[in-house]
Amino acid sequence: MNCYKGDLHIHSVLSPCGDLDMSPVNIIEESLRKGLDLIAITDHNSTRHCESAMKLGEENGLFVVPGCEVTSKEEVHCLVYFEDLEKLNRFQTYIDKYLIKIPNDPQKLGYQVQVDRNENIIYEEKNSLFSVVDQSVEEIADFCHGLNGIFIPAHVNKKINSLISQLGFIPPDLNYDGLEVRPELEFTDLKYYMNKAVILHTSDAHFLNDIAKRYSLFQMENLSFSELKKAFTLEEGRKVMLNQ
C-alpha cells in the first residue's frame, strides 16, 4: 500500500474568483513543486479545464481527477469527481441544462476564461458561474452517483455556501462519500459529523501560492479513480488520512 499526497479542490482561471495565473500549466507546475501526487480541478459550475489539466498531468507524472464545485439551488457548494471524460461531459451537460442563466460582468464578478497550454484564451463563459444549478443537493448527489462519481459536500463548517450554513445541519439521509472540512474553522457540532464520515482537507486554492496549503493523504495501491473510490469507502485497507 502506498501513501499519496493530494489536494482535491483547486480552482483555475475559469472560476470567476480564480486568479489569472491559475492556468492548467501553472497549476500542474506548482502542484509538482509542492510535492503533490494527485489533484482535482474543481471550478465553479464548469468542468471545461479538466481535460487539458488531465493531459498535462499525465505528461508530467501528476494524477489529475476531473471534477467540479457545483452550487445547488440552496446555494450549497458540492464537490463532484468522475473517472473519465465521458462521465465528466455528461455532468457538464447536466450543469448546462440547469444552470440559472445570468450574464457575467467580468469587471464586477471576474473573468471566466478557458486557456490552452500556451495560455491563449480559447473560450469565455458568458453566463455567471457564481449562479446556481436549479437542482437540490440530493438531486445533484443522485446524478453524480448515477455516473459512478464521488460526491462530497464542500467546506461544511464554513459560514457561507455550506450545508450547515444554508440548511443548519447535514441531512442524515443525504448520500455523500465524505465531507470537506476547513480545519482552521471551528464548529461546535463538527465532531458528531466527523465521527460518521470520511473527512477531506483541501486547499480550495484560488491562487498558486495556496495550492497544497491544506491537503490530505491517501492510502491506496495506485493512483487511479477506482482506488480513490475505495479510499472514500474504506475498502480493503484504503483510506483518506488528514495531514496533522
N, C-alpha and C positions, 0 to 999 in steps of 0.2 A: 504494500500500500504506500502511496506517495502523498506528500503534503504540498498543496499548491496555494500560492498567494493570489487572491482575486479581488477585483473591485467591479461589482456588477451594477453600478449606477453612475454612468458618465454621460454628460450632455455634449453634443457637438455644436458647431456654429449654426446648425439648422434650428436648434431651440432658440426662441427669441431672447431668452435670458443667457444663452451661451456666449462666451467671449469670442471675438472674431478670430482669435488664434486657435480656436478649438476645431481645427480641420482634422479629418481622419489621419492624415500623415503625421501631424504633430501629436495627436493623441496616442498613436502607436509608438512613436519615438519616446514620448515621456513615460508611457506605461512600462516600456522595456527598461528605461533608465531607472525607474523606481523599483525594478525587480519583480514586476507582476508577471504571472503566468497566464492569467485569464482575465478578460474584461468583458463588459457589456456596454454597447451603445444604446442609451435609453432616452431618446429625445422626446419632448412633449408631443404627444398625439401624432407622431410621424416615425416611420421606420426607414426613411429614404437614404440615410447614410450608412445603414448596416452593411449592405453588400460590398461597398468599396472598403470599409473597415475590415470586413472578414477577409477579403483578398489580400490586403496589406498585411494583416496579421499572419495569415498563412505564409506569406513570403518571408516574414521576419521572425517566425517562431513564437508567435503570440496567439493564443486561442481566443477568438472573439465570438461571443454569444450574441446573436441578433435579438434585439428586444425593443421595448418602448415603455415610456411612462405615460399611461393613458389616464385622462381625467374623466371620472364618471359624472352623471348628471347631479349627484350630490356634492360635486366638487371635491371628490376624494381621489388622490393620486394613487395609481396602482401600477406596479411593475409587472411586465409580462416578458417571458423569454420563450424562444422557439428553437427547434432542432435544425431547421433548414429554411432556405429562402422561399420555397413553395408555400410553407405554412405561414411564414412571415408576410408574404404578399397577400395571402388570404386575410390575414389580420388587418393589413393596410386597407384592403377593400372594405372591410367592416368599419374601420375608422372613417373612411371617406363617405360611407353611406350615412353614418350617424353624427358626424361632427357638425355642431351648430355653426353655420357659416357666418362669420363676422369678418369683414375686410380688415386686414392688418394695416396698422400705421407704423412703418419702420421707425419714424422719428420719435414716436412716443413709446412703442412697445418693443422695438428691437428688430433687427434684420433676421430673416428666416431663409437662409440660402443653403443650397447643396453645392459642394465643390468637388472637382475631380482630384486626382493625385498630384496634379500640378497647381492646385489651389485656384483653378479657374472656376468661376461661377457657372453652373450648368442648369440650375433650376432655382426659382424663387417661389416660395409658398405664399400665395396671395391672401389666404384665409388665416386668421389669427390662430396660432397653435396654443394660445392661452385660453381658448374656448373649451367647451366641454363636449363630450360624446353623449348623445341622448340615450344612454343606457345606464342601468343601475350597476352598482358594484357586483351584485350577484350575477347579473346578465353578462358582464364582462368576464367574470371568473368562469362562468359556464362556457362561454365561447372560447376562451383561452384553453380550457381543459379539453374541449372538443377537438382542438388542434394538437393535442398531446403536449401542451405548453405548461410552463411553470407560472403560477400566479402568486404574487406577493404584495400585500398592501404596503405602500411606501411610508417611510418615516412616521410610524404610528403614534409616536409621542411628540410630534411637532404640533404647534398650536394653530396651524393653518393647513388646509388641504390634506388632512389625515382622517382615518376612520374615527379616531377618538375626538378630534376637534369638530368634525362635521356631524357625527352621529351620537357622540357621547360615550360610545362603547364599541367593542369589537363584536359583531353579531355572532352568537355561538354556533349558528348553523351555516356560516359562510365557509365555503370550501377553498381554503388557502393552503399554500405549501410552505409558507414561512412568513415571518414578519420582519420588515426592515425597521431597525431601531437606531435612533441617534443617541450614542452613549453619553454625550455631553449634556443632554437634556433630561430633566427629571420628570417623572410621572409617578404619582404615589401608588397607583394600582398596577404598575408595569410588571412587577414580579409575578402577579397572578397569571398574566398572559404569557410571560416568558417561560413559565413552567409548563405551558401547554403547547408550545410551538418551537419550531426551529427559528433561531434569531439570526438575522443577517446584518452585518455592518458594512457600509459602503461610504464612498466619499461624497456622492451626489455632486460630483465636480462640474463646475461651470467655467473654471479657469485651469490652465495647465498645472499650475503650482498645487492645486488642490487634489489632483489625481493621487490616489493611494493615501490620502490624509487619514482616511479610515478604510479598513479593508477586512476581509475575512479569510480564514484558512480552510481549505477544502481537502479532506482526506478521501482520496479516490485512487483507483487503479491507473487511470489515464485521463487525459484531457479530452472529454467527449460529452455530448449532451446527455447521453444515456447514463453516464457516470454522475453527471451533475444532478439528474433527477433522483438517482439513488441516494446521493448525499442529502437531499432535502427530505427524503422519506426514511433516512437512516437504515438503508438496506445493506446487508452483508458487510457491515463494518464501515461503510461510507458515512461521512458526517460533515457538517458545517461547524467550524470552530471559530470562536471570537478571538481576535488579536488583543490579548490583555497585556 
